[in-house]
Amino acid sequence: MPDLFDFFKENEEKLHERPAEKVWQKLEQKLDKTRRPKRRGIRFLQPAIVALAIFLLLLTAVAVWYFVAQSGR
């Protein structure tokens, strides 16, 4: 089995091949069709969800602490 370095050395000319301009244009058209528009609302929505989850966790902890303290009297 030939060495990996030798393999790349022997096939170096293939690394510099460039496809025809039509191929690039066709690929760009395909990519433009499949791209989804960016959602602007998702950026601020994620931190809001995290803050809401933390708030609900704290609220639950306070409620549990309060009811445990009340039942101990």
C-alpha positions, 0 to 999 in steps of 0.5 A: 500500500503506497504512503499517503504522502505519495498518494497526494503527491501523485494526484496533486494536479487533481487538486487544482482542477476547476469546474466549468463556469456553468457548473458553478452557476447551476450550483449557486442557483440550486443553493439559492433555491434551498436556502431558507430565509433567516428568522429574526425573532429567534435571536431574542426569543432564546434568552427570553425562554432561558430567563423564563425557565430560571424564573419558574424554577426560582418560583417553584423553589420559593413555593416549596420552601414556603409550604415546607415551612408552613407544614413545620409549624 
